[in-house]
Amino acid sequence: MSTGTTTTSTTTSTTTSAAPDAAPATTLVPLRRNRRFQALWAGQAGSTLGLQIIDTAYPLLLLALTGSSTLAAAFGALQIGASVLFGIHGGSVADRYDRRRILVVGDTTRLIACASVPLAMALDRLTVAHSLLVAVVVGATIAYTGPVRLLAVRSVVPPEQLRQALAQDEARMSGAGLIGPPLAGALFGLGRAAPFVGTALTSLFSLVVALLVRFPGRPESPADHATGTEDTDSAEDTRTAEGAALAGYRYLAGSALLRPVLAVVLLINLAGSAMLLPVMVVLRGQGTSNAGIGLALAGEAVGALAGALLVRRLHRLAGPGALLLAVSWLTVPVILAPLLPGGPATVFAGLFLVGLGVPTLRVMIDLLVFQQVPDALRGRVIAATMTMFTVGMPAGTVGSGLLLDHLSPAAALGTVAALLAAGLVPATAGRTLRRAAWPEQAAARTAA
């Protein structure tokens, strides 16, 4: 089967002959032996690692080239801004066209863009405009390949193993976040072109996987599973939704729970992007090396690796809204951690604490959103969710650069922390998040 299962026939016998109507039994192949999933996972890991290297190396490069905090922040802002801008179209494309072909085209485009940077360096032709153009291209490829990568995993894993697959995917995200920043710093120490050569190689690896591994390229529709009793109104609704590029946003806007969830995550991402550059400036002012900065920023990824083991326990401990608010309020003092004694060690510890809750929140989104919609609409819902999560990040990145041009790093971090706290007050005071329940709990309440 395409989902990574094998089917064997079983027979029952009361005589020497087998029963002709013996029922087939399905045996799940262990996830570690699902070659398509593991190959896709490896390709996604390479892609994510390359993006992590980019996020650290480009600000360091632009700081070295120009000395301007605003220009250093512009790369991340343009990358995220392009991802947001193309996000609507990316989700619609994922639900209408061959997803494998989208992945191949996207990875090829990113490979060309990333490889152009070390080539321009070798020719002594690299400019700030070239670097910022690469940011836009990389951001656009994320908008198109991001939803497809999430959908590809689901297409090759049976439902019974999806939770396990998501846990392994968390390891990919956290591992890339752990390795990427220090690797970028270390490569930058070897030479300015080194991290960008590494990014091009990870893009090449991801492209090779996309070319070699086959997965269902078309979204499933209700007709694919029809038994002759398909509800006509439901089928018509799905066909109508398939033609609407904004259907994913309408789905999210129609949920009283998802609206505040998206708003709080947007605030966290905005604050996180705004604190990154001030933290780098503070650590550099303390004499921390580029590799040391990368190690300090890896604290969140280390925490996420540890937090992956706590997902089930935390889900049993509290509802989704309560966990989201807890992680959000913990982020406020962590933003101020660079101002405390200890330098990179303190930054690492603060990010580690926040990172412990990251896997719980990611799985929470998957449970509350992605697993609740039909496959024919899922690409647009994933794209809409990704866009809503990142829409504030360009403002945070540019805003941090502007703050640093007019304020001290300490004042900039204090401003970011205060704004985040102010934004969290309405969501905390409301009842929607505090009373939110997991889908199975909500279903049990409805049944009762």
Secondary structure, DSSP 4 states (H G I P E B T S, - for coil): -TTSEEEEE----SSSS--TTPPEEEEEPPGGG-HHHHHHHHHHHHHHHHHHHHHHHHHHHHHHHH--HHHHHHHHHHHHHHHHHTHHHHHHHHHHS-HHHHHHHHHHHHHHHHHHHHHHHHTT---HHHHHHHHHHHHHHHHHHHHHHHHHHHHSS-GGGHHHHHHHHHHHHHHHHHHHHHHHHHHHHH-TTHHHHHHHHHHHHHHHHHHH-----S---GGGG--S---HHHHHHHHHHHT-TTHHHHHHHT-TTHHHHHHHHHHHHHHHHHHHHHHHHHHHHTT--HHHHHHHHTHHHHHHHHHGGGHHHHHHHS-HHHHHHHHHHHHHHHHTGGGSTTTHHHHHHHHHHHHTTHHHHHHHHHHHTGGGS-HHHHHHHHHHHHHHHHTTHHHHHHHHHHHHHHS-HHHHHHHHHHHHHHHHHHHHHSSTTTT---HHHHHHHHH-
